[in-house]
Amino acid sequence: MVRYLGVGRMLQVDPEQDPVLARAVTGTLRDDWRPAADAMASARDWERRAYLVLALAAAAARRDVWLARPGDPDAAAVHAAMTALQAS
């Protein structure tokens, strides 16, 4: 179980239920953007992409080093969601 403090609460990701998100969150918390980028690239439907963006935004609120990828629309989406979560 991957646990991390999101915006305002503790969030949990079960690696058995969602291994892609678990790797992405773990990578984000370790300042490694590659698993998050891979997760976003593999998400084809909008509901999954929205779920990933919000989960990664919550994790990135603690560790946002990987968001510094100029020109990457996925990183920009996660950064925008993170900013919105922090403002609310």
CORQUI-V384901 format. One record per residue. N is the residue number from 0. PHI is phi in whole degrees, 0 to 359 (* if undefined). OMEGA is omega in radians with two decimals (NA if undefined). BURIAL is b if it has 24 or more other ideal C-beta (glycine too) atoms within 12 Angstrom, else e. Layout:
N_PHI_OMEGA_BURIAL + N_PHI_OMEGA_BURIAL
This chain:
0_*_3.07_e + 1_267_3.12_b + 2_242_3.07_e + 3_209_3.13_b + 4_279_3.08_e + 5_272_3.14_b + 6_286_3.07_b + 7_86_3.14_e + 8_195_3.07_e + 9_277_3.11_e + 10_247_-3.12_b + 11_231_3.07_e + 12_232_3.12_b + 13_272_-3.10_e + 14_298_3.10_e + 15_285_-3.14_e + 16_276_-3.11_e + 17_215_-3.09_b + 18_296_-3.14_e + 19_295_3.12_b + 20_293_3.13_b + 21_300_3.10_b + 22_295_-3.12_b + 23_295_3.14_b + 24_294_3.12_b + 25_300_3.09_b + 26_299_3.14_b + 27_300_-3.14_b + 28_291_3.11_b + 29_256_-3.14_e + 30_64_3.09_e + 31_248_-3.07_e + 32_279_-3.02_b + 33_300_3.13_e + 34_298_3.11_b + 35_292_3.11_b + 36_297_3.10_b + 37_296_3.13_e + 38_298_3.14_b + 39_295_-3.13_b + 40_294_-3.11_e + 41_276_-3.10_e + 42_278_-3.08_b + 43_260_-3.12_e + 44_264_-3.01_e + 45_294_3.13_e + 46_296_3.12_e + 47_295_3.14_e + 48_299_3.13_e + 49_297_3.12_e + 50_299_3.13_e + 51_297_-3.12_b + 52_302_-3.11_b + 53_292_3.12_b + 54_295_3.13_b + 55_290_3.09_b + 56_297_3.12_b + 57_297_3.11_b + 58_290_-3.10_b + 59_292_3.10_b + 60_299_3.09_b + 61_268_-3.05_b + 62_221_-3.03_b + 63_253_-3.11_b + 64_300_-3.06_e + 65_291_-3.13_b + 66_287_-3.11_b + 67_278_3.11_e + 68_234_-3.10_e + 69_306_3.08_e + 70_85_-3.14_e + 71_270_-3.09_e + 72_295_3.10_e + 73_292_3.10_b + 74_296_3.11_b + 75_295_3.12_e + 76_295_3.13_b + 77_295_3.13_b + 78_297_3.12_b + 79_296_3.11_e + 80_295_3.11_b + 81_299_3.13_b + 82_297_3.12_e + 83_295_3.11_e + 84_296_-3.14_b + 85_292_-3.12_e + 86_282_-3.07_e + 87_272_NA_e
